[in-house]
């Protein structure tokens, strides 16, 4: 889900970013959350938000591992276009779990990785993805040699292959004992680590110029004014360039967030409406779709660039590109005519409403495009929203990127319309580019 190069820079729970604020115009952001809940430590829930504030449940019980727990799930969008989660497998033991999904619907258990630090009597908790600016992928976790009451320290393992199937031996992060829940982001050459002091129960802030330290604590105790009894910090970048930190006030059973322009000072904590008291220790993945290219609104048709006699149309509710012209039957021409309206999931993007069946929209389902009635769900709204991008084929054409699966573009293949990951081949550029024309019908 990323206009791959741009979005992968922000497609991790541990984010590498520049120090300058993001431009106001440009790609449309949305925020994907993976969490466990007060009701289940064995099922992962998925939520989505257009603004990092108002989250809607996308899938309950989205993934259950074959055994053990799925506490603290952290989500990454990798360079292969797949989603990967890493999670706590149990209260005690020396493993962390991995699973993968191409679409957030079908999840495949990959493996439990034994980190080899503490054996069956220790504890390995809260693994978090972090992708560094050199492209290396790490998992940062907390481990104690003496179980849940022990002295936790942060460690990291580093992927040694692009498939994320082989990992280095654990390396200490260089943080003193009795800290857990490290969440690392990077701005410029500085690493920022937000983590829980297990002695005082405050979230503290440390910085370093190397992921392995040495770390200097920039904020200790109640430095941010949020109080104690906090854990599970997770950060994401807001569209205006500010940072948002989320944290679990587990002593009160509530969830909060606070915002910062520089990661050194934060505003007051704000309760996370709708999810406070429900979600537990989650991470938030920002994904960007489109480049801000606007489609003309109103009644329009979409003509294929590399098959200019063919237009996007619905046939038996599935979407194709078919040969059409002014002399084609009116019913066929109207099936290739859509009302281009503000996106159902984001007004910065677009939805395409059928003129023959008002209230029905072009949407993807299992990566195939079809026209279906809006059922009002968050899933439908995301599936039926597409963000404009300057056409890959050039020449004033447009390409349409999925809002909820950035990096996947609407393209034709064997004349069927579908969503596919962006490819570098010139044939893909033609398949994924369209000319917006006057309505055929």
Buried (B, 14 or more C-beta within 10 A) or exposed (E): BBBBEBBBBBBBBBBBBEEEBBEEEBBBBBBBBBBBBEEBBBBBBBBBBBEBBBBBBBBEEBBBBEEBBBBBBBBBBBBEBBBBBBBBBBBBBBBBBBBBBBBBBEBEBBEBBEBEBBEEEBBBBBBBBBBBEEEEBBBBBBBBBEBEEBBBBBBBBBBEEEEBEEBEEBEEBBBEEBBBBBBBBBBEEEBBBBBBBBEBBBBBBBBBEEBEBEBEBBBEEEBBEBBBBBBBBBBBBBBEBBBBBBBBBBEBEBBBBBBBBEBEEBBEBEBBEBBBBBBBBBBBBBBBBBBBBEBEEEBBBBBBBBBEEBBBBBEEEBBBBBEBEEEBEEEBBBBBBBBBBEBBBBEBBBBBBBBBBEEBBBBBBEBEBBBBBBEEEBBBBBBBBBBBBBBBBEEEBBBBBBBBBBBBBBBBEEEEBBBBBBBEEEEBBBBBBBBBBEBBB
